Each structure stands twice: as C-alpha cells, then as structure tokens.
Amino acid sequence: MNSLRRPRIEDYALIGDMQTAALVCRDGTVDWLCLPRFDSHAIFAGLLGTEEHGFWRLGPAHAADSPPPAATRRTYRGDSLILESEWDTPRGTVRVTDFMPPRDGAPQVIRIVEGVTGRVPMRSELRMRFSYGRVVPWVHKHDNRTVAVAGPDSVWFDTDAETYGKSLTTYSDFTVGPGERVAFTISWQPSHKEPPPLPEPEESLRAMEDFWREWVDQCTYHGPYREAVVRSLITLKALTYAPTGGIVAAPTTSLPEDIGGVRNWDYRYTWLRDAAITLSSLLRTGYREEARAWREWLLRAVAGDPENLQIMYGIAGERELGEAELDWLPGYENSAPVRVGNGAAHQLQLDVYGEVTEALHLAHMTGLARSDYASLLQMRLIRYLEDHWREPDEGIWEVRGPRRRFVHSRVMTWVAVDRAVKLIESGDAEGPLERWRELRDEIHREVCEKGYDKERNTFTQYYGSKELDASLLLIPQMGFLPPDDKRVIGTIEAIQRELSTSDGFILRYPTEGDDEGVDGLPGDEGAFLACSFWMADDLAMIGRVDEARQLFEKLLSLRNDLGLLAEEWDPRLKRQVGNFPQAFSHVPLIDTALRLTASGAYGG
C-alpha cells in the first residue's frame, strides 16, 4: 500500500463465486483478486505490495493527499456473501454493494453504487496489473467497452459511467443522488476468445440473493450460536471450488504469521487435513451434497496411487505445486518473501491418513451413499500404514526442520486403523480384521509408553521430547483415550499452563524467538485459533463447561466485524495474522458451537 493506507488483515471482507475470491477493504478497495481460479495469478496484488501492483477502489471522492475514507458501516446482506458498505459524508450517504455471482460463464466482480441521501461525489480507480502486479496490460476500447489484455488473459470493464485513462489507471468520476444506481463490472475471459456477454448487474444480484437463501436454508443447526455458525458455513462454501468439490485452505498467499517475518505460505490449495475436517462440519450441519462432492474429489485426486498420498493437491487434484518466490512484491507490511506454490506438498505427514479415514468413516456413518471405491481406498491406506507408521514425519504443522516421531501423527495412525476395523466389523468392507486389531493395540500401547511423560503427567510433542504441542488436545476428541483419563486431563492442564498466552489463547508449540526451533524457522507466531477452539472443546469434554463457554465466546470476539477469522491472533499486536479467511479457523468454530450447544453450556 502507499504511505496513506495501512489496512489490517481484519479490515478486509470476502466476496467470491465458489471458484475464486476477492478481498475488499473497509475503504472500498479490492486489493486481492486471482482470475479465473483461486490459484491463478492475481490481477490485484496490492495486498502484498503497493497500489502499483494492482487495485480497484470505489468510494466517495477524496483529496489526493489524504487516505480514502473507511466505510461508516458495512455488513453482509442477510445470510449471504453480498457485501454492503455505506459512507456517511458531509454531502450525504452512499452505499456500495459488492459481489461475485456464481458462475454461468465468465467470472465477474460486480459493484453497484446507490445513492441513499444527498448527492455524493464518487470515484472509481481501476488499476489492473497481471501476473501478481508484474505486468502492465494493454488497455484499450472495444465496441465501447474497456478491455485489458496481457498474454492469455483479458479483463473486460463495463459501466454506464464515463471513464478516462490517466497514469495507467482507468478512472470514473460521477455523482449519485437518492435512489440512483450506477453499476461497474469486470469480467475475465481468455484473450483469444470472443468478448464475454454484457453483464446484467441487477439480475445477477437477485439471483445471488436467491442462491444464498436457498443454500443457508439447508442448515440444520438452530442453536444459540447460529449467526457465527452460519457465517462460518458460508465462508467454507465460498472456499469450495465448485467444479471439483476441492476446498482451499484460504484464498490468499503469504499473509504473514509473524508481521515482518518469513512465515508466509501459499494456502490456495486443498489440504487433505483441512478438507477432511471441513467435510465433517458440513455433514453435521446438513450439507450432504458438499460432502459428497468432496469425497468424489478425494477419490479422483488419490486414484490409482494411494501409497503416495500427498498432504495437499491443487483444487482440481493437481499434484505438482512447486514453490517459488515473487521478489518484485515487498510483502504484506514488508513480510517477505511472497511465495506461490507450496513445497510442503511432498512432505510425509502421517496424521493425514487418520483425518482422511475419519472423514470417510463419518460420511459412511451419516448415511452418505456408499462408495465401494471409498471403502477400498481406506483399506489400501491402512496397508500402507502397516509398513510406515513408525517412520518419523513432518507432522501436522509441516515443520521444515528434521523429521520426528510426533505423538499426534501416531495418534492419527491409530485413528486410521481404528476406523478401518470398525468398517470391517460393520460388514461394509473386507480386510484382515484380527491383524489390524492387533496393529491398533500396538500403536496405542507405543504412544502411551513413548509419547507420555509420567513425571509431568502429560503427552509430549514427539517421542523423547519435553515440549508440548496443542495438537495433543485432539486425543480425547478422536477417541484415543476417554476425556476422564488422568493422562488426558494432565495434558490439557499442561497445555493451558505452558502454551497459553496472556489472553488465554493457545500457541501451537513453543517457538524459539530468533533461533530456529522444532519447525526449522526463525521468529515467533501468534496464537493459533484452531488450537484455542480445541481447548474449548476439551474443557467442555472434561466437565469445565463454563470455562469452555467463556473461552469460546472470547474467541468469537476476535472475529472481524463481518464474522471472519484469519489463521492466528497476535496477542502482542492485538490483531489477526496469517492467511485470511482461514478454513482451519472456521471449522473448529462450528465444531465447538455444536458441542457447547449439545451440553447446554451457553449464556443468554
């Protein structure tokens, strides 16, 4: 951003069409948009650089030497992904409605300006920069439409307002009075094809409202946290790539976990772990079609090669996600490097086998139509684990240091075998039942012997370690041990004591300041929001329900004004950090809300 703008991560709103997404700031600036897919090159990359790297601002006109005014208020229209921002100005009030209609052709961003009171001078500033801000497109007129072209991409800009070009930027200055509406649309199209059809903003808006109304009506949760749960479900739906059913972890790359640091990663891919837990949340709230689509995506992605299961894939099942650094982008608040692709794709993370098997098991138990190949896949995954479960791995947190025998990874291999045993016992699959029962017992016994510190009465991060890890909070949730087991209670209390911030939120594991710790990276990070939700879950499970509710409602207060969460919370800076919005934060929010509602542990 330029020197006048310093938006926080939580200043952004999400809009999307279930194939890609944009981030819209409080001041009406679209600072991030990749077209045509979540993982495509950005045409607006100002989020990770400056305005020279692309943006689209639409709001009240303001002096060039002052920052653009933030909206006086903003909200989503009901239970939808239609963003409404209003500015109260000395000359009146104006509303901007932003949305991306579910696709039936070219992807579009539609922005409708509406006068509410008075007569308000407005300005649109559109600066398209392709290839993550590196390429200035050729902008010209074609049949009274503005089109920007660079290589394989073209973006068409349509509006009834008059436009003009200046300093490689397309401007429109206009005034709106009460009831007057002026629409702006950009549409992406491969540059070798015919122009996309002229947009129909008002008709698209009505269709968008109908779409979200019908989708939200499927939700089966009607408890006291419905607003937070529904907003999280809408966010998860927005992160789903509709053509394949793949679910991205977040629509952004390189938003830092440590402001100014190097912990910056590309999350625009489908992590099996994230997608599996998302599947379970969707199933438990009534969304069977999304669950079925994800299962089909999984079977296609893994097809023919389950022994080489990757921890993540592209949104259409791509395996090659090579990591690169974009050195022309300075990064969000100078947090460099900016990365695209993700080198962790080929890590060994044994816990993924457990998450995938648990998701498939839950789909089976909740009556999702049986898939013989899904059952066969589970059996093949267990045969792989028979030979490999003892190996050290990079673990749930994708450490870039040495591999270790992480306790959570071992617990999840137990989950994988346990769910396969139950599937065979139910008569829905065939396999070596007695052998796998013995394997399940062997894994359980080893974890309890080698991953448990008797003196401190706590499980540890990895075999032989004294360190803790918040992933151990999943031990009772996965059924590895009952909640009332003294080892479970001891672990919960130890994590609360040693990994809790001054605000009561939970860190993933100890980081070592400027020294490289277990994850092989310098620097610190914020409290990982998923871990804090896990703590609330565990507290409820061991009977400390009031404490669980208090922590949960404290976590809800960290959401931005639109109900969105990033990956982490920085307790020093009191702000959200990490990629945004983050599926791995919204899923446990839903899960904890369901558990607290079932226990009656809620206020009001």
Buried (B, 14 or more C-beta within 10 A) or exposed (E): BEEEBEBBBBBBBBBBBBBBBBBBBBBBBBBBBBBBBBBBBBBBBBBBBBBBBBBBBBBBBBEEEEBBBBBEEBBBBEBBBBBBBBBBBEBBBBBBBBBBBBBEEBBBBBBBBBBBEBEBBBBBBBBBBBBBBBBBBEBEEEEEBBBBBBEEBBBBBBBEBEBEEEEEBBBBBBBBEBEBBBBBBBBBBEBEEEBBEEBBBEEBBEEBBEBBEEBBEBBEBEEBBBEBBBBBBBBBBBBBBBBBBBBBBBBBBBBBBBBEBBBBBBBBBBBBBBBBBBBBBBBBBBBBEBBBBBBBBBBBBBEEEBEEBBBBBBBBBBEEBEBEBBEBBBBBBEBBBBBBBBBBBBBBBBBBBBBBBBBBBBBBEEEBEEBEEBBBBBBBBBBBBBEBBEEBBBBBBBBEEEBBBBBBBBBBBBBBBBBBBBBBEEEEBEBBEEEBBEBBEBBBEBBBEBBBBEEBBBBBBBBEBEEBBBBBBBBBBBBBBEBEBEBBBBBBEBBBEBBBBEEBBBBBBBBEEEEBBBBEBBBBBBBBBBBBBBBBBBBBBBEBBEBBBBBBBBBBEBBBEBBBBBBBBBBEEEBBBBBBBBBBBBBBBBBBBBBBBEBEBBEE
